[in-house]
Amino acid sequence: MDKNERKEDNLKILKKLESYLNKYPDIRFIQALWSLHIVDELDRFYEEPSITIKRMVNKGL
């Protein structure tokens, strides 16, 4: 994966997170990560951001 693509995908994730936090200002940060399916019980340390976005989209976010 191209480094610029990775950066752009990371920024897309941040924008979704920012939007979610603005919509639900009382939510805790870690709750937002779980709600957006950015983190879960699996080890995703090496997951590319493009895969994270697809998982978020598949959950309707």
HTML snippet that shows the backbone in 3Dmol.js (N, CA, C, O; Angstrom):
<script src="https://3Dmol.org/build/3Dmol-min.js"></script>
<div id="view" style="width:600px;height:400px;position:relative"></div>
<script>
const pdb = `
ATOM      1  N   MET A   1       0.838  -1.184   0.000  1.00  0.00           N
ATOM      2  CA  MET A   1       0.000   0.000   0.000  1.00  0.00           C
ATOM      3  C   MET A   1       0.881   1.244   0.000  1.00  0.00           C
ATOM      4  O   MET A   1       1.879   1.310   0.718  1.00  0.00           O
ATOM      5  N   ASP A   2       0.517   2.191  -0.780  1.00  0.00           N
ATOM      6  CA  ASP A   2       1.205   3.470  -0.871  1.00  0.00           C
ATOM      7  C   ASP A   2       1.029   4.244   0.441  1.00  0.00           C
ATOM      8  O   ASP A   2      -0.052   4.235   1.030  1.00  0.00           O
ATOM      9  N   LYS A   3       2.089   4.909   0.892  1.00  0.00           N
ATOM     10  CA  LYS A   3       2.031   5.653   2.156  1.00  0.00           C
ATOM     11  C   LYS A   3       1.008   6.777   2.111  1.00  0.00           C
ATOM     12  O   LYS A   3       0.383   7.089   3.125  1.00  0.00           O
ATOM     13  N   ASN A   4       0.831   7.391   0.934  1.00  0.00           N
ATOM     14  CA  ASN A   4      -0.166   8.446   0.815  1.00  0.00           C
ATOM     15  C   ASN A   4      -1.577   7.890   0.942  1.00  0.00           C
ATOM     16  O   ASN A   4      -2.450   8.525   1.534  1.00  0.00           O
ATOM     17  N   GLU A   5      -1.798   6.697   0.384  1.00  0.00           N
ATOM     18  CA  GLU A   5      -3.108   6.051   0.523  1.00  0.00           C
ATOM     19  C   GLU A   5      -3.382   5.740   1.989  1.00  0.00           C
ATOM     20  O   GLU A   5      -4.492   5.957   2.476  1.00  0.00           O
ATOM     21  N   ARG A   6      -2.389   5.241   2.679  1.00  0.00           N
ATOM     22  CA  ARG A   6      -2.551   4.921   4.098  1.00  0.00           C
ATOM     23  C   ARG A   6      -2.878   6.187   4.885  1.00  0.00           C
ATOM     24  O   ARG A   6      -3.754   6.181   5.749  1.00  0.00           O
ATOM     25  N   LYS A   7      -2.172   7.260   4.581  1.00  0.00           N
ATOM     26  CA  LYS A   7      -2.438   8.526   5.275  1.00  0.00           C
ATOM     27  C   LYS A   7      -3.857   8.999   4.999  1.00  0.00           C
ATOM     28  O   LYS A   7      -4.562   9.407   5.922  1.00  0.00           O
ATOM     29  N   GLU A   8      -4.281   8.950   3.754  1.00  0.00           N
ATOM     30  CA  GLU A   8      -5.636   9.382   3.393  1.00  0.00           C
ATOM     31  C   GLU A   8      -6.692   8.532   4.086  1.00  0.00           C
ATOM     32  O   GLU A   8      -7.698   9.055   4.565  1.00  0.00           O
ATOM     33  N   ASP A   9      -6.467   7.232   4.141  1.00  0.00           N
ATOM     34  CA  ASP A   9      -7.412   6.348   4.836  1.00  0.00           C
ATOM     35  C   ASP A   9      -7.437   6.637   6.336  1.00  0.00           C
ATOM     36  O   ASP A   9      -8.501   6.623   6.955  1.00  0.00           O
ATOM     37  N   ASN A  10      -6.277   6.895   6.916  1.00  0.00           N
ATOM     38  CA  ASN A  10      -6.226   7.268   8.337  1.00  0.00           C
ATOM     39  C   ASN A  10      -7.031   8.539   8.590  1.00  0.00           C
ATOM     40  O   ASN A  10      -7.749   8.637   9.586  1.00  0.00           O
ATOM     41  N   LEU A  11      -6.913   9.502   7.697  1.00  0.00           N
ATOM     42  CA  LEU A  11      -7.651  10.752   7.849  1.00  0.00           C
ATOM     43  C   LEU A  11      -9.155  10.542   7.689  1.00  0.00           C
ATOM     44  O   LEU A  11      -9.945  11.215   8.351  1.00  0.00           O
ATOM     45  N   LYS A  12      -9.558   9.619   6.822  1.00  0.00           N
ATOM     46  CA  LYS A  12     -10.986   9.287   6.679  1.00  0.00           C
ATOM     47  C   LYS A  12     -11.532   8.722   7.981  1.00  0.00           C
ATOM     48  O   LYS A  12     -12.633   9.070   8.408  1.00  0.00           O
ATOM     49  N   ILE A  13     -10.754   7.847   8.606  1.00  0.00           N
ATOM     50  CA  ILE A  13     -11.169   7.268   9.883  1.00  0.00           C
ATOM     51  C   ILE A  13     -11.304   8.370  10.938  1.00  0.00           C
ATOM     52  O   ILE A  13     -12.267   8.386  11.706  1.00  0.00           O
ATOM     53  N   LEU A  14     -10.344   9.283  10.971  1.00  0.00           N
ATOM     54  CA  LEU A  14     -10.404  10.385  11.935  1.00  0.00           C
ATOM     55  C   LEU A  14     -11.621  11.271  11.704  1.00  0.00           C
ATOM     56  O   LEU A  14     -12.244  11.727  12.663  1.00  0.00           O
ATOM     57  N   LYS A  15     -11.966  11.519  10.453  1.00  0.00           N
ATOM     58  CA  LYS A  15     -13.141  12.343  10.149  1.00  0.00           C
ATOM     59  C   LYS A  15     -14.422  11.663  10.626  1.00  0.00           C
ATOM     60  O   LYS A  15     -15.305  12.316  11.182  1.00  0.00           O
ATOM     61  N   LYS A  16     -14.522  10.346  10.409  1.00  0.00           N
ATOM     62  CA  LYS A  16     -15.685   9.607  10.895  1.00  0.00           C
ATOM     63  C   LYS A  16     -15.753   9.658  12.417  1.00  0.00           C
ATOM     64  O   LYS A  16     -16.828   9.819  12.995  1.00  0.00           O
ATOM     65  N   LEU A  17     -14.606   9.519  13.053  1.00  0.00           N
ATOM     66  CA  LEU A  17     -14.550   9.570  14.507  1.00  0.00           C
ATOM     67  C   LEU A  17     -14.936  10.963  15.009  1.00  0.00           C
ATOM     68  O   LEU A  17     -15.685  11.089  15.977  1.00  0.00           O
ATOM     69  N   GLU A  18     -14.433  11.988  14.363  1.00  0.00           N
ATOM     70  CA  GLU A  18     -14.771  13.360  14.744  1.00  0.00           C
ATOM     71  C   GLU A  18     -16.267  13.614  14.602  1.00  0.00           C
ATOM     72  O   GLU A  18     -16.890  14.210  15.481  1.00  0.00           O
ATOM     73  N   SER A  19     -16.831  13.164  13.503  1.00  0.00           N
ATOM     74  CA  SER A  19     -18.267  13.339  13.279  1.00  0.00           C
ATOM     75  C   SER A  19     -19.079  12.628  14.358  1.00  0.00           C
ATOM     76  O   SER A  19     -20.048  13.176  14.881  1.00  0.00           O
ATOM     77  N   TYR A  20     -18.676  11.417  14.679  1.00  0.00           N
ATOM     78  CA  TYR A  20     -19.377  10.635  15.698  1.00  0.00           C
ATOM     79  C   TYR A  20     -19.285  11.325  17.063  1.00  0.00           C
ATOM     80  O   TYR A  20     -20.280  11.411  17.783  1.00  0.00           O
ATOM     81  N   LEU A  21     -18.093  11.816  17.417  1.00  0.00           N
ATOM     82  CA  LEU A  21     -17.912  12.488  18.703  1.00  0.00           C
ATOM     83  C   LEU A  21     -18.695  13.795  18.770  1.00  0.00           C
ATOM     84  O   LEU A  21     -19.160  14.173  19.845  1.00  0.00           O
ATOM     85  N   ASN A  22     -18.849  14.485  17.660  1.00  0.00           N
ATOM     86  CA  ASN A  22     -19.665  15.696  17.631  1.00  0.00           C
ATOM     87  C   ASN A  22     -21.144  15.365  17.779  1.00  0.00           C
ATOM     88  O   ASN A  22     -21.892  16.106  18.417  1.00  0.00           O
ATOM     89  N   LYS A  23     -21.563  14.251  17.188  1.00  0.00           N
ATOM     90  CA  LYS A  23     -22.960  13.831  17.271  1.00  0.00           C
ATOM     91  C   LYS A  23     -23.316  13.344  18.674  1.00  0.00           C
ATOM     92  O   LYS A  23     -24.433  13.551  19.148  1.00  0.00           O
ATOM     93  N   TYR A  24     -22.348  12.691  19.336  1.00  0.00           N
ATOM     94  CA  TYR A  24     -22.550  12.144  20.681  1.00  0.00           C
ATOM     95  C   TYR A  24     -21.484  12.694  21.625  1.00  0.00           C
ATOM     96  O   TYR A  24     -20.555  11.971  21.987  1.00  0.00           O
ATOM     97  N   PRO A  25     -21.601  13.952  22.027  1.00  0.00           N
ATOM     98  CA  PRO A  25     -20.536  14.596  22.808  1.00  0.00           C
ATOM     99  C   PRO A  25     -20.316  14.010  24.201  1.00  0.00           C
ATOM    100  O   PRO A  25     -19.255  14.221  24.790  1.00  0.00           O
ATOM    101  N   ASP A  26     -21.282  13.286  24.737  1.00  0.00           N
ATOM    102  CA  ASP A  26     -21.130  12.729  26.082  1.00  0.00           C
ATOM    103  C   ASP A  26     -20.496  11.348  26.102  1.00  0.00           C
ATOM    104  O   ASP A  26     -20.236  10.801  27.173  1.00  0.00           O
ATOM    105  N   ILE A  27     -20.243  10.779  24.929  1.00  0.00           N
ATOM    106  CA  ILE A  27     -19.677   9.429  24.868  1.00  0.00           C
ATOM    107  C   ILE A  27     -18.198   9.458  25.233  1.00  0.00           C
ATOM    108  O   ILE A  27     -17.494  10.423  24.937  1.00  0.00           O
ATOM    109  N   ARG A  28     -17.742   8.403  25.870  1.00  0.00           N
ATOM    110  CA  ARG A  28     -16.318   8.277  26.171  1.00  0.00           C
ATOM    111  C   ARG A  28     -15.568   7.873  24.899  1.00  0.00           C
ATOM    112  O   ARG A  28     -16.123   7.227  24.010  1.00  0.00           O
ATOM    113  N   PHE A  29     -14.296   8.267  24.836  1.00  0.00           N
ATOM    114  CA  PHE A  29     -13.506   8.026  23.626  1.00  0.00           C
ATOM    115  C   PHE A  29     -13.457   6.546  23.275  1.00  0.00           C
ATOM    116  O   PHE A  29     -13.695   6.177  22.125  1.00  0.00           O
ATOM    117  N   ILE A  30     -13.153   5.692  24.249  1.00  0.00           N
ATOM    118  CA  ILE A  30     -13.042   4.265  23.967  1.00  0.00           C
ATOM    119  C   ILE A  30     -14.394   3.688  23.541  1.00  0.00           C
ATOM    120  O   ILE A  30     -14.445   2.751  22.743  1.00  0.00           O
ATOM    121  N   GLN A  31     -15.483   4.241  24.067  1.00  0.00           N
ATOM    122  CA  GLN A  31     -16.810   3.800  23.646  1.00  0.00           C
ATOM    123  C   GLN A  31     -17.048   4.134  22.173  1.00  0.00           C
ATOM    124  O   GLN A  31     -17.654   3.355  21.438  1.00  0.00           O
ATOM    125  N   ALA A  32     -16.567   5.287  21.762  1.00  0.00           N
ATOM    126  CA  ALA A  32     -16.703   5.668  20.354  1.00  0.00           C
ATOM    127  C   ALA A  32     -15.912   4.708  19.466  1.00  0.00           C
ATOM    128  O   ALA A  32     -16.391   4.301  18.408  1.00  0.00           O
ATOM    129  N   LEU A  33     -14.709   4.350  19.895  1.00  0.00           N
ATOM    130  CA  LEU A  33     -13.903   3.410  19.105  1.00  0.00           C
ATOM    131  C   LEU A  33     -14.611   2.073  18.971  1.00  0.00           C
ATOM    132  O   LEU A  33     -14.605   1.478  17.893  1.00  0.00           O
ATOM    133  N   TRP A  34     -15.216   1.595  20.039  1.00  0.00           N
ATOM    134  CA  TRP A  34     -15.954   0.333  19.998  1.00  0.00           C
ATOM    135  C   TRP A  34     -17.212   0.483  19.148  1.00  0.00           C
ATOM    136  O   TRP A  34     -17.516  -0.387  18.332  1.00  0.00           O
ATOM    137  N   SER A  35     -17.937   1.570  19.332  1.00  0.00           N
ATOM    138  CA  SER A  35     -19.178   1.781  18.585  1.00  0.00           C
ATOM    139  C   SER A  35     -18.948   1.858  17.081  1.00  0.00           C
ATOM    140  O   SER A  35     -19.772   1.402  16.288  1.00  0.00           O
ATOM    141  N   LEU A  36     -17.830   2.435  16.707  1.00  0.00           N
ATOM    142  CA  LEU A  36     -17.500   2.563  15.291  1.00  0.00           C
ATOM    143  C   LEU A  36     -16.782   1.332  14.738  1.00  0.00           C
ATOM    144  O   LEU A  36     -16.410   1.295  13.566  1.00  0.00           O
ATOM    145  N   HIS A  37     -16.593   0.338  15.584  1.00  0.00           N
ATOM    146  CA  HIS A  37     -15.933  -0.917  15.188  1.00  0.00           C
ATOM    147  C   HIS A  37     -14.486  -0.694  14.754  1.00  0.00           C
ATOM    148  O   HIS A  37     -13.948  -1.425  13.922  1.00  0.00           O
ATOM    149  N   ILE A  38     -13.876   0.325  15.333  1.00  0.00           N
ATOM    150  CA  ILE A  38     -12.460   0.569  15.087  1.00  0.00           C
ATOM    151  C   ILE A  38     -11.646  -0.413  15.925  1.00  0.00           C
ATOM    152  O   ILE A  38     -10.626  -0.932  15.472  1.00  0.00           O
ATOM    153  N   VAL A  39     -12.102  -0.660  17.142  1.00  0.00           N
ATOM    154  CA  VAL A  39     -11.484  -1.669  17.997  1.00  0.00           C
ATOM    155  C   VAL A  39     -12.538  -2.705  18.371  1.00  0.00           C
ATOM    156  O   VAL A  39     -13.727  -2.400  18.460  1.00  0.00           O
ATOM    157  N   ASP A  40     -12.090  -3.908  18.584  1.00  0.00           N
ATOM    158  CA  ASP A  40     -12.945  -4.988  19.065  1.00  0.00           C
ATOM    159  C   ASP A  40     -12.064  -5.996  19.783  1.00  0.00           C
ATOM    160  O   ASP A  40     -10.928  -5.679  20.135  1.00  0.00           O
ATOM    161  N   GLU A  41     -12.555  -7.177  20.002  1.00  0.00           N
ATOM    162  CA  GLU A  41     -11.791  -8.163  20.778  1.00  0.00           C
ATOM    163  C   GLU A  41     -10.639  -8.795  20.001  1.00  0.00           C
ATOM    164  O   GLU A  41      -9.836  -9.524  20.584  1.00  0.00           O
ATOM    165  N   LEU A  42     -10.541  -8.534  18.708  1.00  0.00           N
ATOM    166  CA  LEU A  42      -9.469  -9.107  17.889  1.00  0.00           C
ATOM    167  C   LEU A  42      -8.228  -8.223  17.890  1.00  0.00           C
ATOM    168  O   LEU A  42      -8.317  -7.009  18.072  1.00  0.00           O
ATOM    169  N   ASP A  43      -7.083  -8.840  17.687  1.00  0.00           N
ATOM    170  CA  ASP A  43      -5.827  -8.105  17.572  1.00  0.00           C
ATOM    171  C   ASP A  43      -5.713  -7.591  16.141  1.00  0.00           C
ATOM    172  O   ASP A  43      -5.501  -8.370  15.212  1.00  0.00           O
ATOM    173  N   ARG A  44      -5.852  -6.294  15.969  1.00  0.00           N
ATOM    174  CA  ARG A  44      -5.820  -5.690  14.630  1.00  0.00           C
ATOM    175  C   ARG A  44      -4.621  -4.741  14.482  1.00  0.00           C
ATOM    176  O   ARG A  44      -4.662  -3.788  13.704  1.00  0.00           O
ATOM    177  N   PHE A  45      -3.565  -5.019  15.235  1.00  0.00           N
ATOM    178  CA  PHE A  45      -2.397  -4.140  15.261  1.00  0.00           C
ATOM    179  C   PHE A  45      -1.840  -3.870  13.868  1.00  0.00           C
ATOM    180  O   PHE A  45      -1.436  -2.744  13.575  1.00  0.00           O
ATOM    181  N   TYR A  46      -1.812  -4.868  13.017  1.00  0.00           N
ATOM    182  CA  TYR A  46      -1.223  -4.722  11.678  1.00  0.00           C
ATOM    183  C   TYR A  46      -2.266  -4.491  10.586  1.00  0.00           C
ATOM    184  O   TYR A  46      -1.940  -4.540   9.400  1.00  0.00           O
ATOM    185  N   GLU A  47      -3.488  -4.246  10.968  1.00  0.00           N
ATOM    186  CA  GLU A  47      -4.548  -4.041   9.979  1.00  0.00           C
ATOM    187  C   GLU A  47      -4.339  -2.711   9.245  1.00  0.00           C
ATOM    188  O   GLU A  47      -4.065  -1.679   9.857  1.00  0.00           O
ATOM    189  N   GLU A  48      -4.474  -2.765   7.947  1.00  0.00           N
ATOM    190  CA  GLU A  48      -4.375  -1.541   7.146  1.00  0.00           C
ATOM    191  C   GLU A  48      -5.645  -0.706   7.343  1.00  0.00           C
ATOM    192  O   GLU A  48      -6.731  -1.259   7.523  1.00  0.00           O
ATOM    193  N   PRO A  49      -5.509   0.614   7.311  1.00  0.00           N
ATOM    194  CA  PRO A  49      -6.670   1.465   7.524  1.00  0.00           C
ATOM    195  C   PRO A  49      -7.776   1.248   6.485  1.00  0.00           C
ATOM    196  O   PRO A  49      -8.950   1.456   6.791  1.00  0.00           O
ATOM    197  N   SER A  50      -7.426   0.841   5.281  1.00  0.00           N
ATOM    198  CA  SER A  50      -8.442   0.584   4.259  1.00  0.00           C
ATOM    199  C   SER A  50      -9.368  -0.553   4.699  1.00  0.00           C
ATOM    200  O   SER A  50     -10.561  -0.530   4.394  1.00  0.00           O
ATOM    201  N   ILE A  51      -8.834  -1.538   5.406  1.00  0.00           N
ATOM    202  CA  ILE A  51      -9.639  -2.649   5.922  1.00  0.00           C
ATOM    203  C   ILE A  51     -10.536  -2.150   7.060  1.00  0.00           C
ATOM    204  O   ILE A  51     -11.700  -2.538   7.159  1.00  0.00           O
ATOM    205  N   THR A  52      -9.988  -1.296   7.905  1.00  0.00           N
ATOM    206  CA  THR A  52     -10.776  -0.718   9.003  1.00  0.00           C
ATOM    207  C   THR A  52     -11.961   0.050   8.443  1.00  0.00           C
ATOM    208  O   THR A  52     -13.078  -0.081   8.943  1.00  0.00           O
ATOM    209  N   ILE A  53     -11.728   0.844   7.415  1.00  0.00           N
ATOM    210  CA  ILE A  53     -12.818   1.605   6.780  1.00  0.00           C
ATOM    211  C   ILE A  53     -13.882   0.671   6.245  1.00  0.00           C
ATOM    212  O   ILE A  53     -15.072   0.918   6.439  1.00  0.00           O
ATOM    213  N   LYS A  54     -13.478  -0.401   5.571  1.00  0.00           N
ATOM    214  CA  LYS A  54     -14.448  -1.348   5.032  1.00  0.00           C
ATOM    215  C   LYS A  54     -15.283  -1.973   6.135  1.00  0.00           C
ATOM    216  O   LYS A  54     -16.486  -2.171   5.967  1.00  0.00           O
ATOM    217  N   ARG A  55     -14.654  -2.287   7.265  1.00  0.00           N
ATOM    218  CA  ARG A  55     -15.381  -2.868   8.377  1.00  0.00           C
ATOM    219  C   ARG A  55     -16.370  -1.855   8.944  1.00  0.00           C
ATOM    220  O   ARG A  55     -17.485  -2.217   9.320  1.00  0.00           O
ATOM    221  N   MET A  56     -15.967  -0.594   9.005  1.00  0.00           N
ATOM    222  CA  MET A  56     -16.852   0.463   9.479  1.00  0.00           C
ATOM    223  C   MET A  56     -18.033   0.633   8.533  1.00  0.00           C
ATOM    224  O   MET A  56     -19.172   0.771   8.977  1.00  0.00           O
ATOM    225  N   VAL A  57     -17.767   0.625   7.238  1.00  0.00           N
ATOM    226  CA  VAL A  57     -18.810   0.784   6.226  1.00  0.00           C
ATOM    227  C   VAL A  57     -19.767  -0.396   6.272  1.00  0.00           C
ATOM    228  O   VAL A  57     -20.979  -0.221   6.141  1.00  0.00           O
ATOM    229  N   ASN A  58     -19.227  -1.605   6.459  1.00  0.00           N
ATOM    230  CA  ASN A  58     -20.065  -2.796   6.532  1.00  0.00           C
ATOM    231  C   ASN A  58     -21.012  -2.750   7.725  1.00  0.00           C
ATOM    232  O   ASN A  58     -22.054  -3.404   7.711  1.00  0.00           O
ATOM    233  N   LYS A  59     -20.666  -1.995   8.745  1.00  0.00           N
ATOM    234  CA  LYS A  59     -21.533  -1.850   9.898  1.00  0.00           C
ATOM    235  C   LYS A  59     -22.489  -0.670   9.732  1.00  0.00           C
ATOM    236  O   LYS A  59     -23.199  -0.303  10.668  1.00  0.00           O
ATOM    237  N   GLY A  60     -22.501  -0.077   8.532  1.00  0.00           N
ATOM    238  CA  GLY A  60     -23.430   1.004   8.232  1.00  0.00           C
ATOM    239  C   GLY A  60     -23.009   2.359   8.744  1.00  0.00           C
ATOM    240  O   GLY A  60     -23.858   3.222   8.968  1.00  0.00           O
ATOM    241  N   LEU A  61     -21.717   2.570   8.936  1.00  0.00           N
ATOM    242  CA  LEU A  61     -21.259   3.857   9.467  1.00  0.00           C
ATOM    243  C   LEU A  61     -20.585   4.682   8.409  1.00  0.00           C
ATOM    244  O   LEU A  61     -20.139   5.796   8.686  1.00  0.00           O
TER     245      LEU A  61
END
`;
const viewer = $3Dmol.createViewer("view");
viewer.addModel(pdb, "pdb");
viewer.setStyle({}, {cartoon: {color: "spectrum"}});
viewer.zoomTo();
viewer.render();
</script>
